Structure formats: structure tokens, C-alpha cells
Amino acid sequence: MIKWKKIKGASTYQIYRSTSKKGKYTRIASTNKNTYTDKKAKGGKKYYYKIRVIKKNNGKSYYSSYSKIKSVKAKK
């Protein structure tokens, strides 16, 4: 499970994953919670994640920059 600080006014958190730190990141989920469990991660393998926040105001969406990259090794 990955966890991050709640951002005031955030409507959605987008989670991106890669198998290498400088590799291609793919969006794997969008959630309104500040935690996410990657159920498709294969045990024993290391993954890299980054988060982006979407805030909505007057019908427009505003995207944050990406968070720092966090590495997690999946449990076997």
C-alpha cells in the first residue's frame, strides 16, 4: 500500500507506476482517498510510483506537478 498526505481541495489523486525509476510511467488508478493498494503488483518485484493531484474549480480541472518518486517492493 502506498500513502501520501491529503491535499486540501483535491478532488482526485492520479497514481502512476513504472518498473524503473526513469522508465515510462503509466496511470494505473484514480482515487479520492490518500492511500492505494496495487493489487496487480507481482510479489518480490520493485515498483516506482508518483502521484498527481487534480483540483476542480468552477467546472475546470487544475493539475499539480508530479510528486517525488517513491519505490516499493511488493510483498511475496
C-alpha positions in Angstrom: 0.0 0.0 0.0 1.2 3.5 -0.8 0.1 6.5 1.2 0.5 10.3 0.8 -0.5 13.5 2.6 -4.0 14.7 1.9 -4.1 17.9 -0.2 -6.8 20.4 0.8 -9.2 20.9 -2.1 -8.1 17.8 -4.0 -10.9 16.1 -5.9 -8.8 13.3 -7.4 -5.4 11.7 -7.0 -3.9 10.0 -10.0 -1.4 7.2 -9.4 1.3 6.4 -11.9 3.6 3.3 -11.8 6.8 2.2 -13.5 9.2 -0.8 -13.1 12.2 1.5 -13.3 12.8 5.0 -11.8 13.5 6.7 -15.1 11.2 4.5 -17.1 7.8 5.1 -18.7 5.1 5.7 -16.1 1.5 4.5 -16.7 -1.6 5.8 -14.9 -2.9 2.8 -13.0 -5.7 4.4 -10.9 -7.6 7.5 -9.9 -8.9 7.8 -6.4 -10.3 10.4 -3.9 -8.5 8.7 -1.0 -4.9 9.3 0.1 -4.0 5.6 0.0 -3.8 3.0 -2.7 -3.1 -0.8 -2.8 -1.7 -2.0 -6.1 -3.3 -5.5 -6.3 -1.7 -6.2 -9.7 1.9 -5.8 -8.4 3.8 -9.1 -8.6 5.4 -10.3 -5.4 9.1 -9.6 -4.9 9.3 -7.0 -7.7 10.2 -3.4 -7.1 7.9 -0.7 -8.4 8.1 3.1 -8.6 5.1 5.4 -8.0 4.3 9.0 -8.4 1.1 10.9 -7.7 -0.6 13.9 -9.3 -3.5 15.9 -7.8 -6.5 17.3 -9.7 -8.4 20.2 -8.2 -11.7 21.3 -9.7 -12.9 24.9 -9.6 -15.9 26.3 -11.5 -16.0 23.3 -13.8 -12.3 23.5 -14.7 -9.7 20.9 -13.8 -6.3 22.0 -12.5 -3.4 19.5 -12.4 -0.5 19.6 -10.0 3.1 18.7 -10.9 4.0 15.1 -10.1 5.1 14.1 -6.6 8.6 12.8 -5.8 9.0 9.2 -6.9 8.6 6.5 -4.3 9.8 3.0 -4.6 8.0 0.0 -3.1 8.9 -3.7 -3.2 5.8 -5.9 -3.5 5.3 -8.5 -0.8 5.6 -12.1 -1.9 
